[in-house]
Structures are given as C-alpha cells and as structure tokens.
C-alpha cells in the first residue's frame, strides 16, 4: 500500500487500536490538510494544500504583470486578483471554478486562456477588464454570472452548447453573442440588452 505525500505529515509506527481510533485520526488528518495555508513568493495565498487560490496580497503583487497559477489548483476564490495590474495570467485546466470579482478591474489584463474544465464564471469575474478584447469560453462552461464580462473590450463572443445560465448584463450592449444551439433560446429574455446573432446547428 502507499500513502499520498503531504508536507508536514509524519508517518509513525502505531500499535493496534480500535476502528474508532483510526477513524478519529483520519478525520484529524483530513482537517489538517483542508486547513493548510501558505503564501508564495509573489504574495499569493493558497489553501487546502494548493487546491484553492485564496487571494493575492496587493502590496506584494501590485507590480506583477504576468502570473502562472500552478497546476492542481481547483478553485480561484472571490476577489482573488481584484484591481491588480496583471496583463497576462495562465490558469491550469485543473481549475473548475472562478469566483466573484476574481479578476474585476484588472485594467491591464489583455490575455487570458480559460481552463478546459471550467464550469462556472461568477458575478463580475472579469468586469472592468477594459483591455480584454478576446476570450474563448470552454465547452465545459455551464454558468455565466451577472456582469461577468461587463465593461470589457470584448465585442464578439461565442457561447458553447454547455451553457445553461446567463446572468443579467453578463456582456456589454455592444457585444455580439453567437449561440450555436437552438435549445439555448430559453436563456434569452428581455433582461438582456446586448445584440444577439443566432446560428443554429442541428
């Protein structure tokens, strides 16, 4: 048998104990893993042994123009890079969730490649990224929150068939949204003020 390696976890010989004792020790180990946090050299805080990106510290991170999020991160929390001077960021395919305002008001952000497994873009995630003019949404995406791409330079965007929810004012009025599935018509109602171009594929 083998045991996954985690920093600061020490394996010691043990005497025979009850199943309840073993269960208690396993629960404690899981709690220690979930509560673990550290900050990298750029001032970005991580939790749950690198599975969650919590937040970049502004005084340390403010001069960083390019940043690579390490592989294995699954979640980027709310406000993680809010109002930073990032121009480019790499997000690994392990990320499935990007939180509210995560990149909001990153006014220098021009380039971002969304991970292939991303499922949700939350409220105002990219709002105010005024230089962001092009972005490709992955086929795994199912949720686009309110104001997600408001006040960006994006003028054309294509929605994948996987999208099942589009929030209010997710895009600017000038943005042309291409929809490649007839069944997505139900997502569109009077709350959307931006221009739509239907391209139905059967």
NORSULFEN-V254044 format. One record per residue. N is the residue number from 0. RES is the residue in three letters. OMEGA is omega in radians with two decimals (NA if undefined). Layout:
# NORSULFEN-V254044
n=[N:N]
res=[RES:RES]
omega=[OMEGA:OMEGA]
This chain:
# NORSULFEN-V254044
n=[0:1:2:3:4:5:6:7:8:9:10:11:12:13:14:15:16:17:18:19:20:21:22:23:24:25:26:27:28:29:30:31:32:33:34:35:36:37:38:39:40:41:42:43:44:45:46:47:48:49:50:51:52:53:54:55:56:57:58:59:60:61:62:63:64:65:66:67:68:69:70:71:72:73:74:75:76:77:78:79:80:81:82:83:84:85:86:87:88:89:90:91:92:93:94:95:96:97:98:99:100:101:102:103:104:105:106:107:108:109:110:111:112:113:114:115:116:117:118:119:120:121:122:123:124:125:126:127:128:129:130:131:132:133:134:135:136:137:138:139:140:141:142:143:144:145:146:147:148:149:150:151:152:153:154:155:156:157:158:159:160:161:162:163:164:165:166:167:168:169:170:171:172:173:174:175:176:177:178:179:180:181:182:183:184:185:186:187:188:189:190:191:192:193:194:195:196:197:198:199:200:201]
res=[UNK:UNK:UNK:UNK:UNK:UNK:UNK:UNK:UNK:UNK:UNK:UNK:UNK:UNK:UNK:UNK:UNK:UNK:UNK:UNK:UNK:UNK:UNK:UNK:UNK:UNK:UNK:UNK:UNK:UNK:UNK:UNK:UNK:UNK:UNK:UNK:UNK:UNK:UNK:UNK:UNK:UNK:UNK:UNK:UNK:UNK:UNK:UNK:UNK:UNK:UNK:UNK:UNK:UNK:UNK:UNK:UNK:UNK:UNK:UNK:UNK:UNK:UNK:UNK:UNK:UNK:UNK:UNK:UNK:UNK:UNK:UNK:UNK:UNK:UNK:UNK:UNK:UNK:UNK:UNK:UNK:UNK:UNK:UNK:UNK:UNK:UNK:UNK:UNK:UNK:UNK:UNK:UNK:UNK:UNK:UNK:UNK:UNK:UNK:UNK:UNK:UNK:UNK:UNK:UNK:UNK:UNK:UNK:UNK:UNK:UNK:UNK:UNK:UNK:UNK:UNK:UNK:UNK:UNK:UNK:UNK:UNK:UNK:UNK:UNK:UNK:UNK:UNK:UNK:UNK:UNK:UNK:UNK:UNK:UNK:UNK:UNK:UNK:UNK:UNK:UNK:UNK:UNK:UNK:UNK:UNK:UNK:UNK:UNK:UNK:UNK:UNK:UNK:UNK:UNK:UNK:UNK:UNK:UNK:UNK:UNK:UNK:UNK:UNK:UNK:UNK:UNK:UNK:UNK:UNK:UNK:UNK:UNK:UNK:UNK:UNK:UNK:UNK:UNK:UNK:UNK:UNK:UNK:UNK:UNK:UNK:UNK:UNK:UNK:UNK:UNK:UNK:UNK:UNK:UNK:UNK:UNK:UNK:UNK:UNK:UNK:UNK]
omega=[-3.13:3.13:3.12:-3.12:3.01:3.09:3.05:3.04:-3.08:3.12:-3.11:3.08:-3.09:3.06:-3.14:-3.13:-3.11:3.10:3.12:3.11:3.12:3.13:3.12:3.14:3.11:3.12:3.12:3.12:3.12:3.11:3.13:3.12:-3.08:-3.09:-3.08:3.12:3.00:-3.13:-3.12:-3.04:-3.14:3.13:3.12:-3.08:3.11:3.12:3.11:3.12:3.03:-3.13:-3.09:3.01:-3.00:-3.07:3.03:3.13:-2.98:-3.11:-3.13:-2.97:-2.91:-3.13:-3.12:-3.13:3.13:-3.13:3.10:3.06:-3.04:3.09:-3.13:3.08:-3.11:-3.05:2.97:-3.00:3.13:3.04:-3.02:-3.13:-3.08:3.03:3.08:-3.11:3.12:3.02:-3.11:3.10:3.08:3.10:-3.09:-3.12:3.11:-3.11:3.11:-3.06:3.03:-2.97:-3.13:3.07:-3.03:3.11:-3.10:3.10:2.94:-2.93:3.12:-3.07:-3.13:-3.01:3.04:3.09:-3.11:-3.11:-3.06:-3.12:-3.09:-3.10:-3.05:2.91:-2.96:-3.09:3.02:-3.08:-3.12:-3.12:3.09:3.04:-2.89:3.11:-3.11:-3.02:-3.07:3.10:3.11:3.14:-3.10:-3.11:3.14:-3.00:3.12:-3.02:3.03:-3.02:3.10:3.02:-3.01:-3.12:-3.13:3.12:2.99:3.09:-3.14:-3.14:3.07:3.12:-3.13:-3.14:3.07:-3.13:-3.07:-3.07:3.12:3.14:3.03:-3.11:-3.10:3.13:3.14:-3.14:3.08:3.13:-3.08:-3.07:3.04:-3.08:3.12:-3.12:-3.04:3.13:-3.10:-3.08:3.14:3.14:-3.10:3.10:-3.01:3.10:-3.03:-3.13:-3.14:-3.10:-3.12:-3.07:-3.09:3.05:-3.10:3.03:-3.00:3.06:-3.13:NA]
